[in-house]
Amino acid sequence: MADITRYPMTRHLRGTPTVHVRHLIRGKVAHDGTGLSFFFRPLSAVLSEVPVDDRELAVLFHARTADFQDLTVQASVTFRVVDPATACARLDFSIDPDTGRWRGAPLDQLGGMLTETAQQQVLGLIAASPLATVLADGVGQVRDRILTALTADPRLAETGIAVVGARVVAIRPEPEIEKALRTPAREQIQQEADRATYERRAVAVQRERAIAENELQNQIELSRREAELVDQRGANARREAEEAAAADRINAEAQADRELRLARARAAGTQALGEAKAAAEVLHVSAYRDVPHATLIALAAQELAGNLPQIGSLVLAPDLLAPVLAKLGGQAADVQQPDAQS
């Protein structure tokens, strides 16, 4: 929108680089161009303002396919005014000299013309194709058809409008149809997901089985090794027992042999000692063989007295001494009789 400053009896217009301003006075062109700035009299001036920058127009319309399914086509058209003079002659781009606003709605008129032209071309394309084909390949075809139709439309060229580009944002069926069309794909995706889940579970089960078998093999190997260890320990214990028994037997035999030799040595010593004692007794007895009997008794009494304990006092009763004296007297008489006889 142009910037208009009000002064008494005159006005000043200041344009922008993207707006083409056309100033007519009494049907003649006084100013014509972009980025202009000038004074004008509001009572005699006819002003037109045409945007020359690229404009985006959203296009939304409904169409029906060959199998009688409704579609909603959402597209976008980029255009610009390449001939402002022609556009001013074909469309009302005049502005109010006091406010700088358009008196009409030229962009709406231009948008309606573009939308109707695009819709007419797209309706024919979609009507000749089934729904599945349009949804699968329709975006590129609709875009090319809109661009070709708008570029070749003579009305737009006569209006000074050039179409720069076209884009198709979406082609959508009705919600129920769209949901129905999505169902097979969703089911297939779900089946693939279920299959992947089952495969993952199968792999997990196989891995768990392998792990269990591995653990079982480990337990079997461990049990076998434990059995071997028990057998080895038993063999070691038997070997130790046999070695201990052999050692004990050897010790016992050595001890018995030693005791036997000791007993034999003791027996030999005892025998030698006995023989020596016997010989000594024989010699001792033979020494007393010729000694008189009274002398032997006296020696025996002396020996007995030497072995008796110490006696402080001794009382000899007549009853004890009478037999002894009688016996001694008899022995003395026996001794004197042989002497007398000799």
Secondary structure by P-SEA (a helix, b strand, c coil): cbbbbbcccbbbbbbcccbbbbbbccccccccccccccccccccbbbbbbbccbbbbbbbbccccccbbbbbbbbbbbcccccaaaaaaacccccccccccccccaaaaaaaaaaaaaaaaaaaaaaaccaaaaaacaaaaaaaaaaaaaaacaaaaaacccccccccccccccaaaaaaaaaaaaaaaaaaaaaaaaaaaaaaaaaaaaaaaaaaaaaaaaaaaaaaaaaaaaaaaaaaaaaaaaaaaaaaaaaaaaaaaaaaaaaaaaaaaaaaaaaaaaaaaaaaccccaaaaaaaaaaaaaaacccccbbbbccccaaaaaaaaaaaaaaaaaaaaac
